[in-house]
Amino acid sequence: MRIIRKRRIIVDPSRHVADDQPLPAIEHRDGKAIVSLTRWREQRERLLASGIALGLRIGNDVDVAELAADLKHLDLIALAFPVFTDGRAYSQARELRTRFAFDGELRATGDFLRDQLGFMARCGFDAWEFADTADLQDALAGFDDLSVDYQAILAGSAERPSPVLAN
């Protein structure tokens, strides 16, 4: 699958693994097994013992504070946008980056628009998994739609650390 990671189109070596599927053999050093929160809760010790780099797929109704102790074991968190008008994953991303200092990949999945990419990046997202039919070249241009940020932002959670207007 092709995704956008850090403003580049790449072939993603990571694999979403259904709860009833065995963990895959991931040979590429950047590849991860992305599992559901349900599977993580039920098989945490077994997943950790597997030695596979792990990603976690969570819904936008999950309180990320309950993941705080496990973040050190995760290389990737995929946050869901069930519909593009539901922005709860923005808050999850911001909290993971600022409150919990998660430095792994934050990936947006689901239904979002090119127009939202710049805002998502400012909240801490650094990867985007689009529908298979999406034009990723066009999506890349979405990062340049807004050239000026007016609001102040917290360090470490955005691409441009200096606001145009200081508070």
C-alpha positions in Angstrom: 0.0 0.0 0.0 1.2 3.5 -0.8 0.9 6.2 1.9 2.3 9.6 2.6 4.9 9.7 5.4 6.8 12.8 6.3 5.6 14.5 3.1 6.8 11.7 0.8 4.9 9.0 -1.0 6.2 5.6 0.0 5.3 2.0 -0.3 4.4 1.1 3.3 5.9 -2.1 4.6 3.6 -2.2 7.6 0.5 -4.5 7.6 -2.8 -4.2 9.3 -3.5 -7.5 11.0 -7.1 -8.6 11.8 -7.7 -10.0 15.2 -8.2 -13.5 13.9 -5.0 -13.4 11.7 -1.6 -14.6 12.7 1.2 -12.0 12.9 3.0 -11.7 9.6 6.7 -12.1 9.1 7.8 -8.6 8.4 11.2 -8.5 6.8 11.6 -4.8 6.0 13.2 -2.9 8.8 10.4 -0.2 8.7 7.6 -2.7 8.6 5.2 -3.1 11.6 2.3 -5.3 12.5 -0.6 -2.9 13.1 -3.1 -4.5 15.5 -6.4 -3.4 17.0 -6.7 -2.1 20.6 -8.8 -5.2 21.4 -6.1 -7.5 20.3 -3.5 -5.5 22.1 -5.5 -5.7 25.4 -6.1 -9.5 25.0 -2.6 -10.5 23.8 -0.3 -7.8 25.0 2.4 -10.1 26.4 2.4 -12.4 23.5 2.6 -9.5 21.0 5.6 -8.0 22.9 7.3 -11.4 23.1 7.0 -11.8 19.3 9.8 -9.3 18.7 7.8 -7.7 15.8 7.7 -3.9 15.6 4.2 -3.1 16.6 1.6 -0.5 15.7 -1.7 0.1 17.3 -5.0 0.9 15.6 -7.4 2.8 17.8 -10.8 4.4 17.3 -11.3 8.1 17.9 -13.4 7.5 21.0 -10.4 6.0 22.9 -8.9 8.0 25.8 -5.2 8.0 24.9 -4.3 8.4 28.5 -5.1 4.7 29.1 -2.2 3.9 26.6 0.4 6.0 28.4 2.3 3.1 30.0 2.3 1.2 26.7 3.6 3.9 24.4 7.2 2.9 24.9 6.4 -0.5 23.2 4.7 1.0 20.1 6.3 2.3 17.0 3.1 3.5 15.3 -0.4 4.6 16.3 -3.0 4.7 13.6 -5.8 7.1 14.6 -9.2 6.7 12.9 -11.2 9.3 11.1 -14.6 7.5 10.5 -15.9 10.6 8.7 -14.0 13.7 7.7 -16.2 15.9 9.9 -15.3 14.0 13.1 -12.1 15.6 14.4 -11.6 13.8 17.7 -8.4 12.2 16.3 -6.8 15.7 16.1 -7.1 15.9 19.9 -5.8 12.4 20.3 -2.7 13.2 18.2 -2.1 16.5 20.0 -2.3 14.8 23.4 -0.1 11.9 22.3 2.6 14.3 21.1 2.5 17.0 23.8 1.2 15.3 27.0 2.8 11.9 26.5 5.8 12.8 24.3 5.0 9.9 21.8 7.7 10.1 19.2 6.7 7.3 17.0 4.6 7.5 13.8 1.1 9.0 14.1 -0.9 7.8 11.1 -4.3 9.2 10.0 -6.6 6.5 8.6 -10.1 6.6 7.3 -12.1 9.4 5.8 -10.2 12.7 5.6 -9.6 15.3 3.0 -6.5 16.8 1.3 -7.6 20.2 2.8 -7.1 18.8 6.3 -3.5 17.6 5.9 -1.8 20.8 7.1 -4.0 21.0 10.2 -3.3 17.3 10.9 0.4 17.8 10.6 0.2 20.7 13.1 -1.4 18.4 15.6 1.4 15.8 15.3 0.4 13.5 12.4 3.3 12.5 10.2 1.7 9.8 8.1 -1.5 9.5 6.1 -3.1 6.3 4.8 -5.6 7.2 2.1 -8.2 5.1 0.2 -6.7 3.1 -2.6 -8.3 5.4 -5.2 -6.7 8.6 -3.8 -4.4 10.8 -5.9 -1.4 11.0 -3.5 0.4 13.6 -5.7 -2.6 15.9 -5.4 -2.8 15.2 -1.7 0.8 16.3 -1.2 -0.1 19.7 -2.5 -2.5 20.0 0.4 0.4 20.7 2.7 1.1 23.9 0.9 -2.5 25.2 0.8 -1.9 27.4 3.9 1.4 29.3 4.1 0.9 31.2 7.3 0.0 30.0 10.8 -1.5 32.6 13.1 -2.0 30.7 16.3 0.8 29.8 18.7 1.6 26.1 18.9 3.5 23.9 21.3 7.0 22.8 20.5 7.4 19.3 19.2 3.9 19.0 17.8 4.0 21.0 14.7 6.1 21.6 11.6 6.5 25.3 12.0 7.4 26.2 15.6 7.2 29.9 15.3 3.8 31.7 14.9 3.4 34.8 12.8 1.9 36.7 15.7 3.2 36.2 19.2 0.8 36.1 22.2 
